[in-house]
Amino acid sequence: MNNTHFQAVLDEITDDLETQAGIILTPTQLRELQQTNQLCFDPAELTAYNIAGLKVYLQATPVQKRVWDCYQRLSDNSLIVTILTTARFVTIQAS
């Protein structure tokens, strides 16, 4: 994935998290996402509203139209947002 497309994917994730769940990423979280292609949220960082917003968005948006997904780690209930490997094939349109 070239740098321009990768930045567009990061921008899409940042916008989705803010719009759908009210989550505003810190510079440290953005750096983690850039470096590891995933971002881990401790359960204490999220409210039921955040989680519900993520769930509604992910269920309503086909995976072919998304650049990210979210998983729950069973060992500590943390949520992990990850860039989908198919993101390189998704066309990102300006809103």
Stockholm file with secondary structure:
# STOCKHOLM 1.0

chainA/1-95         MNNTHFQAVLDEITDDLETQAGIILTPTQLRELQQTNQLCFDPAELTAYNIAGLKVYLQATPVQKRVWDCYQRLSDNSLIVTILTTARFVTIQAS
#=GR chainA/1-95 SS CCHHHHHHHHHHHHHHHHHHHCCCCCHHHHHHHHHHSEEEECGGGCCHHHHHHHHHHHHHSCGGGCSEEEEECTTTCCEEEEECGGGGGSCCCCC
#=GC SS_cons        CCHHHHHHHHHHHHHHHHHHHCCCCCHHHHHHHHHHSEEEECGGGCCHHHHHHHHHHHHHSCGGGCSEEEEECTTTCCEEEEECGGGGGSCCCCC
//
